[in-house]
Structure formats: C-alpha cells, structure tokens
C-alpha cells in the first residue's frame, strides 16, 4: 500500500480515538439520565439535519431533502419529517437562565454598577437619588420578566442578600460574581450545552484550518498527590475567576462603546458574539 493511500486510514483512526474520548463522558451522562442508544440516535438524526441546513447550503441552490440525505446519511423520509417538525424552541427555564446570566454579567461588568475597586456595588432595590437600582438593571435586559422574579430566585440560591439601609431603603448585594445555578437541573444543562458546544466549535474551526485559529489551550499533568491537586485547583479557581471577571468588565465596556458607535454613520456593524470559559478537571487514573 502506498503512503498516500495509508494517510486517510491513519487520519480516520486518530479522529475515531478523539471522538471516543469526547463521547464517553456524554454516553455516561445519557445512561445516568436513562437515555438509551435508540433515544440518542433519534436526537443525532435531527442534529445532522439541522447542521446540514445551517452550514452546508450551496449559494444560489435550494437545499433539498435529497441533498441533505446524501451528505448526512440520514434517510430522506426522516429528513423530510425532521424538517417539517422544525427547530426546537427554547424552554421557559432556558430563556430565564439566559436572561439571568445577562443581568449578572452587567452587574459584575458594567462601569455604572462597579465601585472604585471594580467590585459590584450594592444596589437599591428601587430607583433612589439617581443611584443604580436592581429594578433598573433587570429591566435594562428584559421588560418581559418582573424584577421580583429574579430577586426571589437569586435569594433562594444565595446569590444575593437583601438588607435595609440606615434610611430604611432596601438594598441588594451580590454574593457571587457569576450566575451559577446550584439546584435547577434544566438550567445547569442549558449552560453546559452552551459551554461544551462552543468549545467544540473552536475545535472544529481549528481542525478545518480556518484562519485565524481560535485560542484553545490547556495545562495537564499526572503523577500528582491529592494535596497537590487541591493546591492547583484552589489557585486555578482564584486566577481564572479573576481573569473571567476582568474580561467580563472589558466586554461590557466595549459592548456599550459599540452601541454608541452604531449610531454614527460608517461605523462597523456590531454583529459578533463571543464566549470565553474555564474549567478544572481531575481524576484518579486506573492502575493497569
């Protein structure tokens, strides 16, 4: 066999190994949640069709069921059924989780809501003496959700504290610098989907040799003691949280600047989105 003919097999083998590493924790989650292979297969079919519609349209040509079937391997009858059903709409909890993240991000990142040290200010519950208020903050993100809805939920999760000032006004202080749902399974999965999905998008972008490449780096060591793991994890949490807070504040300031520039003629359109994340994983290696 020639070297040229051997290359595709080697590439396929490497890709298969990488996909197995990605899929194992996903399959473990699926089994834990009583989602069988058949259930996942139906979801996979739908996802193949949706991705084909989103990313593989040929300019000037209608994307037919037959073409989608050809490039995905999904039976044409299944393609037609899936396309007829349409895309799944976000649930009420997913919408709420997204809005909560936006509100929290502004509170921890926008200059108007930060003190001189760059930390989120305590906010009056309602407008008072021209100071930023919690009600104003929530309504700046969504007028469809009452601020009391966020107040009750965040109080229940311990993300904020409500107290009374010397002049008998209610103020709210932020106890966490990021919106991290502690109890609600659906909200946890909403953020997991966004984080893992965007990370895989970075991987796909770089493997397709698109330019410029997107940043994707990690640090990994083995043969560490439990004490060393705890020390590294503590330092990682502190430093990554500080970095994420700094980037959040920069992004908030630039977003406000872009909004002002958009009102000026001949300014670049502010139509880009970004996603930055961090994680720390550790496990005990099995001894063979």
For each residue, the residues with C-beta under 8 A, 3 or more apart:
1: 5 6
2: 5 6
3: 6 7
4: 7
5: 1 2 8 9
6: 1 2 3 9 10
7: 3 4 10 11
8: 5 11 12
9: 5 6 12 13
10: 6 7 13 14
11: 7 8 14 15
12: 8 9 15 16
13: 9 10 16 17
14: 10 11 17 18
15: 11 12 18 19
16: 12 13 19 20
17: 13 14 20 21
18: 14 15 21 22
19: 15 16 22 23
20: 16 17 23 24
21: 17 18 24
22: 18 19 25 26 200
23: 19 20 26 27
24: 20 21 27 28
25: 22 28 29
26: 22 23 29 30
27: 23 24 30 31 40
28: 24 25 31 32
29: 25 26 32 33
30: 26 27 33 35 36 39 40
31: 27 28 34 35
32: 28 29
33: 29 30
34: 31
35: 30 31 39 40
36: 30 39 40
37: 40 41
38: 41 42
39: 30 35 36 42 43
40: 27 30 35 36 37 43 44
41: 37 38 44 45
42: 38 39 45 46
43: 39 40 46 47
44: 40 41 47 48
45: 41 42 48 49 74 78 82
46: 42 43 49 50 82
47: 43 44 50 51
48: 44 45 51 52 72 73 74
49: 45 46 52 53 68 72 74 78 79 82 83
50: 46 47 53 54 82 87
51: 47 48 54 55 56
52: 48 49 55 56 63 68 71 72
53: 49 50 56 57 63 68 83
54: 50 51
55: 51 52
56: 51 52 53 63 71
57: 53 61 63
58: 61 63
59:
60:
61: 57 58
62:
63: 52 53 56 57 58 67 68
64: 67 68
65: 68 69 76 79 80 83
66: 69 70 76
67: 63 64 70 71
68: 49 52 53 63 64 65 71 72 74 79 83
69: 65 66 72 73 74 75 76 79
70: 66 67
71: 52 56 67 68
72: 48 49 52 68 69 79
73: 48 69
74: 45 48 49 68 69 78 79 82
75: 69 78 79
76: 65 66 69 79 80
77: 80 81
78: 45 49 74 75 81 82
79: 49 65 68 69 72 74 75 76 82 83
80: 65 76 77 83 84
81: 77 78 84 85
82: 45 46 49 50 74 78 79 85
83: 49 53 65 68 79 80 86
84: 80 81
85: 81 82
86: 83
87: 50
88:
89:
90: 94 95 98
91: 94 95 186
92: 95 96
93: 96 97 184 186 187 190
94: 90 91 97 98 186 187 190
95: 90 91 92 98 99
96: 92 93 99 100 145 149 153 187
97: 93 94 100 101 179 181 184 186 187 190 191
98: 90 94 95 101 102 190
99: 95 96 102 103 141 142 145 150
100: 96 97 103 104 150 153 154 179
101: 97 98 104 105 179 191
102: 98 99 105 106 141
103: 99 100 106 107 137 138 141 150 179
104: 100 101 107 108 159 174 176 178 179
105: 101 102 108 109 179 248 252
106: 102 103 109 110 113 137 140 141 252
107: 103 104 110 113 120 123 137 174
108: 104 105 113 114 120 174 177 178 245 248 249
109: 105 106 113 114 245 248 249 251 252 253
110: 106 107 113 114 249 252 253 256
111: 114 249 252 253
112: 132
113: 106 107 108 109 110 120 121 123 132 137
114: 108 109 110 111 118 119 120 121 249
115: 118 119 120 121
116:
117:
118: 114 115 245 249
119: 114 115
120: 107 108 113 114 115 173 174 177
121: 113 114 115 132
122: 171 172 173 174
123: 107 113 131 132 133 134 137 171 172 173
124: 127 128 131 132 133 134 169 170 171 172
125: 133 134 135 151 162 169 170 171 172
126: 133 134 135 170
127: 124 130 131 133 135 136
128: 124 131 133 169
129:
130: 127
131: 123 124 127 128
132: 112 113 121 123 124 136 137
133: 123 124 125 126 127 128 136 137
134: 123 124 125 126 137 138 147 151 172
135: 125 126 127 138 139 147
136: 127 132 133 139 140
137: 103 106 107 113 123 132 133 134 140 141
138: 103 134 135 141 142 145 147 150
139: 135 136 142 143 147
140: 106 136 137
141: 99 102 103 106 137 138
142: 99 138 139 145
143: 139
144:
145: 96 99 138 142 149 150
146: 149
147: 134 135 138 139 150 151
148: 151 152
149: 96 145 146 152 153
150: 99 100 103 138 145 147 153 154
151: 125 134 147 148 154 155 160 162 172
152: 148 149 155 156
153: 96 100 149 150 156 157
154: 100 150 151 157 159 160
155: 151 152 158 159 160 162
156: 152 153
157: 153 154 181 182 183
158: 155 175 176 182
159: 104 154 155 174 175 176 179
160: 151 154 155 172 173 174 175
161: 172 173 175
162: 125 151 155 170 171 172
163: 170 171 172 173
164: 168 169 170 171
165: 168 169 170 171
166:
167:
168: 164 165
169: 124 125 128 164 165
170: 124 125 126 162 163 164 165
171: 122 123 124 125 162 163 164 165
172: 122 123 124 125 134 151 160 161 162 163
173: 120 122 123 160 161 163
174: 104 107 108 120 122 159 160 177
175: 158 159 160 161
176: 104 158 159 179 180
177: 108 120 174 241 245
178: 104 108 241 244
179: 97 100 101 103 104 105 159 176
180: 176
181: 97 157 184 187 188 191
182: 157 158
183: 157
184: 93 97 181 187 188
185: 188 189
186: 91 93 94 97 189 190
187: 93 94 96 97 181 184 190 191
188: 181 184 185 191 192
189: 185 186 192 193
190: 93 94 97 98 186 187 193 194
191: 97 101 181 187 188 194 195
192: 188 189 195 196
193: 189 190 196 197
194: 190 191 197 198 275
195: 191 192 198 199 275 277 279
196: 192 193 199 200
197: 193 194 200 201
198: 194 195 201 202 275 277
199: 195 196 202 203 216 277
200: 22 196 197 203 204
201: 197 198 204 205
202: 198 199 205 206 214 215 216
203: 199 200 206 207 216
204: 200 201 207 208
205: 201 202 208 210 213 214
206: 202 203 209 210 213 214 216
207: 203 204
208: 204 205
209: 206
210: 205 206 213
211:
212:
213: 205 206 210 216
214: 202 205 206
215: 202
216: 199 202 203 206 213
217:
218:
219:
220:
221: 224
222: 285
223:
224: 221 228 229 232
225: 228 229
226: 229 230
227: 230 231
228: 224 225 231 232
229: 224 225 226 232 233 282
230: 226 227 233 234
231: 227 228 234 235
232: 224 228 229 235 236 280
233: 229 230 236 237 280 282
234: 230 231 237 238
235: 231 232 238 239
236: 232 233 239 240 278 280
237: 233 234 240 241 280
238: 234 235 241 242
239: 235 236 242 243
240: 236 237 243 244 278 280
241: 177 178 237 238 244 245
242: 238 239 245 246
243: 239 240 246 247 278
244: 178 240 241 247 248 276 278
245: 108 109 118 177 241 242 248 249
246: 242 243 249 250
247: 243 244 250 251 276
248: 105 108 109 244 245 251 252
249: 108 109 110 111 114 118 245 246 252 253
250: 246 247 253 254
251: 109 247 248 254 255 274
252: 105 106 109 110 111 248 249 255 256
253: 109 110 111 249 250 256 257
254: 250 251 257 258
255: 251 252 258 259 270
256: 110 252 253 259 260
257: 253 254 260 261
258: 254 255 261 262 270
259: 255 256 262 263 270
260: 256 257 263 264
261: 257 258 264 267 268 270
262: 258 259 267 269 270
263: 259 260 267
264: 260 261 267
265:
266:
267: 261 262 263 264
268: 261
269: 262
270: 255 258 259 261 262
271:
272:
273:
274: 251
275: 194 195 198
276: 244 247
277: 195 198 199
278: 236 240 243 244
279: 195
280: 232 233 236 237 240
281:
282: 229 233
283:
284:
285: 222
286:
287:
288:
